[in-house]
């Protein structure tokens, strides 16, 4: 059950309590009230834990981005090596099979330069994509952190207000009991069950 539902049930204990005639006060069962308050307090650490979990997603996003970046670079290097290997094989074969050695060497060098240029372009493109993914992951992580901070602040502020209101109700009831003690008009004959109630 969420903390908001527990707080609603805490308020319901007060709302369903018997009203005192000709006054704005109510008789609240202290045992029920504190039982609900204890549930609220036990739920609070879980709410904070969930907010912290959202913050931890930042590290996971950055880690995944790094893994993707490494894979892109590795694939680019592999592709570059394969291109170089194929080029060298073609060059060697052309030199052996051709009678015009010089022309073949020139063509081979031209092909090699072209392949090297292509491999460099692949590497630069991979680096650029890697940097873009890292930046995107960082931005997403920052957005998650901001959202988590706002969520945690909202939960804690709401809980603080609800608990403050509940505490105010209890203290008002205690003050009223003190001020009306000895007044026979509002001091009905009590029994064991009435001793567990307070005026709110």
N, C-alpha and C positions, 0 to 999 in steps of 0.2 A: 504494500500500500504506500502511495506517495506521501511525502511530508505534508502536502497541501490538504489531502484528505484527512490526515490525522489532526491537523489544525482545525479543519471544519468540524470534526467530531468533538474536539475540545470545546469549540464554541457551542456545539449542540447540547453538551452537558449543561451549559449555563442557560441556553434558550429554553430547554425543556424543564428547567427547575421551577418549582412552585413560587409564584409571585406573592409578596407580602401586601395585603390590602392597603390601599391609600398610600402607597409608596412606590418608588422606582426600584426597590430592592427585591432580590430573590433568595430563596433558600437553596443553596448548592450543596450537593453531596460531595464532601471533601475527598472521600476515598475514590469516587469515580473521576473527579477532576484531576487528582494527582496521578491516577492510573493512565489517563490520556496524556497528561503532561510528560510522564515518563516515556511513553511510546514516541512522542515528538522528539524528546532529547536523544533517544536511542537511534532514531532515524537520521538525525543531523550528520553524524560522521559519514554515513553512506552517501548523502547528498554531496558532501565535500569531496569524498573519494571519487565520485563520478565526475565532478568538475576537474579534479586533478588528472583523471584518466584522459579527458579531452586534451589537456595540455600535453600529455605524454605522446599524443598523436603527432605532434610536431616532429619529434625525433624519428618516428617511424616514417613519416613522409620524406624527410631528408635522407634517410637511409635507403629508401626505395629509389629515390632520384639518383643517388650515388651508384647503386647497382645497375640501373638502366644506363647511366652514363658510361660506366666501365664496360658494359656489354657492347655499346655502340662503338667505342674505341677499339675493343678487341676484334669485333667483326670487320671494322675498317682496316685494321692491321692485317688481318687474315686475307682479306680481299686483295690488299696491296701486295702481299707476299705471293699469292697465287698468280697475280698478273705478272710480277717480276719473273717467277719461275717459268711460266708459259712463254714469256718473251725470250728468256735466255735459251730455252729449248728451241724455239723457232730460229733464233739467231745461229745457234750451233748447227742446226740442220741446214740452213741456207748456205753457210760457209762451206760445209762438206759437199753439198750437192751442186753448188754453182761453180762454173769456170771463171766467172767474172768476180773474183774475190773482193776487189776493192769496192765495186758497186754494192755488193752484198753487205760489206762492212758498213758502208755509208747508210744503206737502208736500215740495217740493224740498229745502228746508233740513233737514227732518226726515230725508229720505233721505240727504242729504249727511252729516249727523252720524252716522247709522247706518253709512254706508260708511266714514267716517273711523275710527269706533270699531272696526269690523271689521278695517280695514287695520292699526290699531295693535295689535290682538290678534294678527294674523298676524305682525307684526314682532316683538312680544315673544316669541311662541312660537318663531319662527325663532332669535332670540337665545338663548333658553333651550336649544334643541336644539343650537345651535352650541357653547355653553359645555359642555354635557354630553358632546358628541363630543370636544371638546378635552381635557376632564378624563379621559375614558376612554382617549384616545390617550396622554396623559401617563402614566397608570397602567400601560398596556401597555408603554410604552417603559421605564419604571422596572423592570418585571418582566423585560423582555428584558435590561436592563443587569445586574440581579442574577444572572440565570441565566448570562449570559456571564462575569461575574466568577467565579462558582462553577466554571464549566466550565474556564476558563483556569487557575484555581488548582489544580483537580483534575489537569489534564494536566501542569502544571509540577511538582506535588508527586510525582506518579507517576514522571515522568521523572527527577526528582532522585534519588528512592530507587533506581530501577533503575540509573542511572549510578553512584551511590555504591557499590552492591553489586558492579557489574562492575569498578569501579576497585579495590575491596577485594580482589576475586579476583586481579586482575593483580598487585597489590602483595604479596599473600600468596605468590603463585607466585615472584616475584622474591626475596623473603626466603628462601623454601625453597631456591631454587637457590643462593643465597649460603651458606646454612648447610650445605648438603650437598656443596658443591664440594670435590673432593679425596677424597670418600668413594667408594672403589672399588666398594662393594656396590651403590650406586645411580648409578654413572657408566658406563653402557654405552658401547660404542664408537660414536662419533657419525659421521654423514655430513652432507652438505650439506643434506639435507632436515630432519634433526633440529635443525639450528641455527635453524630458523624456529619451533621450538616452545618453550613455556615451561611451567613447572610451576605449577598453580593448585590 
